[in-house]
């Protein structure tokens, strides 16, 4: 091994140890002593929000994903625009589509009442995603806690790193691999789309110009998404059971009924076809893999210990 290669190997090993050390500080029991009622307070707020708006379940899961993919799971997505912060809320992948900020703010307010300055907004987002999944029939899983909040945000990184609705399978796999997630993780996480909705402009090209789409499905979607206009009109990503967390998303893909191009590429003669097929037959495996992938995603780019801060208000850095 050359000196240069040896130095590179040592550097990578140090990064590995640093990552392990950061993850080791996270634990589902992190707040058991400092704020024992925090998790139940968050759960109450999340259940209330979804009870009044079923679509919020998908939005909260997506919010966690969009947070973790930009700077890591640090609640940077919640920061408002200031003279020194370019808010991620205005990034292309979030503008007029990311939702749930007010729900996280409400949960934070309730937690602050009982334990001021203890529970991070980043942890609240992670717990909210888990509770949203469980509330609509999806898997529950042990959320590791102990994240701290970022004091910065990056619209530039959000524009560059959030996956887009028109991307190829190879591009999506690459994006997830850069975050330490496998193709299987990606397909499992995509299964939460069974709860989501998309705006007309994101699927117009597919329903009018793509050949790998079921004709009847395309015709149904065209009724509310004309060739011109109605850009923000919503359609469920799962036409069959849009309000339940199940494996119909994968069954739809196998019938060429994926609404977004970035959905259908998961089953289009490529390397992930077998995973989609497996999940369509085995909902228990999908649920298990989804929970594992969410836990794994929650480890991306952590701030722990004395890094970052515990923001008192999720939308703003502490003075």
N, C-alpha and C positions, 0 to 999 in steps of 0.2 A: 504494500500500500504506500502510495506517495505521501509526502508530508501534507500536501494540499488536501488529498482525499481523507487523510487521517484527521485533519483539523475539521473538515466538513462533517465527518462521522461523529466527532466529539461534540460539535455544536448541535447536531440533530439529537444526540443522546441527552444533552442538557435540556433541550426543549421538551423532550419526552418526559424527563424527570420533573420539570417545572409543571407540565400539564397534569401529571399524576398528583403532584403535591397540591395543586389548586383543586382538583376534583376531590381529593381526600378531605378537604375542608367542608365539602358539601355533605349534608345528611338530611334525611327526612325528619329527623328529630331536632334539627338546628334550633327551632324556636320553642322547644318543649319547656324550657326553663324561663327564657326571657320574655316569651309572649305565648303562653299555652293555648289561648283562645283565638289566636290569629287565623289558623286554618279554617275553623268553623265560621268565623266572621266573613272570611273571603267566600266560602262556599255559600253562605246565605245570600250575599250580594249577587253572586253569579247566578244562582238558581232563580232569584227574583227577576233578574234581567232577561233570562232566557224564557221564563214563564210568560213575560209580556211581549217577547219578540223571539220566536223560535229560531229565526235566522241568525241570531246573535251567537249561537253555539259555534257555527262555522267561522264567524268573524273573529271570535276570541282565539280559536285554534290557529287561524291564519295570522293573527296579530303576533302570537308567540313565534311563529315561523319567520315572519318578516322582521321581527326584532333580532332573532338569533343569527340571521344571515347577514346582518350588517353590524360590524364591530363586535359580534357575539351577543349573548343573552344578557344585555345590560340596560334594558329599558330606554335605550337611546331613541327608539321610535316614538316615545311619548313626549319628547321635548318639543316645545313650541318654538317658533322662529323668534330670534332676538338679533341684536346687532352682532353678536359673536357666534351665533348658532344658526346654521342652515338646516331647518327642520326636515327630517326624513318623511314627515307627513305629506310634504309637497313633492316627493319623488314620484316618478312616473308610475311605479308599481303600487303606490299607496294613495295618490291623489284621487279623491272622489270614489275610492273603493275600499281602503282599509277602514275598519269600523271597530268600535268597542272601547275607544279611548275613555269615554265618559263612564263606562262600566268599571274600568280599572280605577279611575279616579274615585268612584263611589266606594269601591272596596277599600282603597287606600284610606279614605276618610274614616270609614268604620274601624279600620285597624288602628289608625292614629288615635282614636278616642280611647282605646284600651291600652295601647303600647306606643306612645309617641317616640318617633325616631328609631324604631327597632327593626321593622320589617321593610325590606327593599321593594321598590316597584318592580324590579326584575323578577323577584320571587313571586310577587302577586300575579304577574303575567303568566308565569309557568304554572302556578296552581290553578289559575282561571282556565287555562287550556285543558288541564286534566279534568276539572270539575264540569266544564262544558261538554267534554266527551262523555263523561259518565251520565250526565243529566239526560242526554238524548239517546241513551242505550249503547254508547260506545264503551270501550275498556276504561277502567280506572287503573292507575299505576302509582307507584311510590315516587313522588316528586322530591328530588334532592334539593335542599335549600341551603342558603348561605351566600347567594349572589349579592353583589353590591351594584349600585347604579352608576352609570356613566355620567360624566360632566360635559360630554360632547356628543354631537350627532354629526352625521355626514350624508347629506343629500346626494353628493357625488358618488359615494360608495353604494348607496341604495340604488341609484340609477344603474350602476355598473354590475352589481352582484345579485340583485333579485331576479329570479327567473321570469321570462316573459311568456305570454300565451302562444306565441308563434314559434317557439324554439324547437329545434330538432332533438331527437333522443340523445345523440352524442353530446350535444351541448348541455343538455340537462344533467346527464351523468357526470360530465366534467365539473359542472358547478357544484354538485353535491359532493363529489370526491374531494374537491378543494376544501370543503368544510368537514371532512372526515367521515362522510356518510357514504354508504355503498349504494349500488343500484337497487338492491332489495329494500334498503331503508327508504330510498326515494319513492319506489312504487307503493310501499306501505303507507308512507306519509301522504301520498297523493290520494289514497283511499278516503281521506277526510273530505274530499271534494263531493262525496255523496251527499253532503249537507249544504254545499255552497250554491251560489248563483253567480252568473256572469252577465256583464253588460253587452248589449247588442254589438257594439263596435269590436268587441274581442272575438266574436265568433262569426261575424258576417262573411268574411272571406271563406271560412270553412263551409258554411251552409249553402253558399252560392257557387263556389268554384272548385271544391275538392271532390275527388272521385271516390275516396275511401270513406264514404258516409252513407248510412242507410237512407234510401230515398224518402221513405215515409217520415222518418225522423227529421230530415232536412226540411221537408215540406211543412211539418208542424212548426218548426222554429221560424220559418220564413213569414208566417202569419203575423208575428209581432216584431219582426226584425226586417224591415224593408231594405232594399238596396241602398236607399238614401234616407237619412234621418233616423229618429228614435235611437240614437246612439246609447243612451243610458237605460233603455228598457231592459229589465232583468228577465232571465230565464234560468230555471234550476239546472244544475249540472247533471242531476239524476232525475229523469222524468218519472220514474216509477215510485220511489219512496224518498222524496226530497227532504223529509223532516225526521228521518231516522238514520242512525249510524249503523249501516249494514254493508254487505259486500256487493250490492247491486251495481255499484260503480264499475266494478270489474266485469260483471256480466254484460253491462252496456258496452264496454270497450270491445268485447268479443263479438258484438253484433254491429260494430261500426257506428255506435251511438255515443261516441265521445263528443262533447260539445266544443271543446277547445282543441286546437291542433296539439297543444302540449299535453293533453289527455290522451288523444288517440295514438300518438306516437309510441305510447307505452305498449300498445298491441297493434303492430303494423309490420310484422315480419322481422322484427329486430330482437335484440338480446334479452329484452324484458318480457317477451311474449309468455314464456313459461311461468314467470312469477305471477302475471295477471291471471293466467289460466289456473294456477294453483290456488290463488286467493278466491277465485270465482267458485271453486269447488269446496274450499275449506275455510269457512268464515272464522273458525276458531284460530287457525294459523294466522290469518290476517289480523285479528284482534291482538294476538300475542305479539306479532311483529310490529304492529303500530305502536303499542305501548313501549316496546323496547326502543324503537326508533325515536319516539318523543323524548325518552329519557336521554338517549344518546345526543339528540339535537340540543337538549338543554345544557349540555356540557361545553358547547362551542364558545370560545373566547371569553372565559369567565373573568370577572373582577371579584376578588375575594380578599379577606384580611383587611388591610388598611387601604387598599386600592379603591378608587372611586369614592362614593359616599352613599348614605341612606337619604334619598331625597324626601323632604317633608311633603312636597307637592310633586306629583309625578310629571307634570308638564314643565317644571322649571328646576333649574339647579339651585341648591341652597346658597344664600348670600354668604 
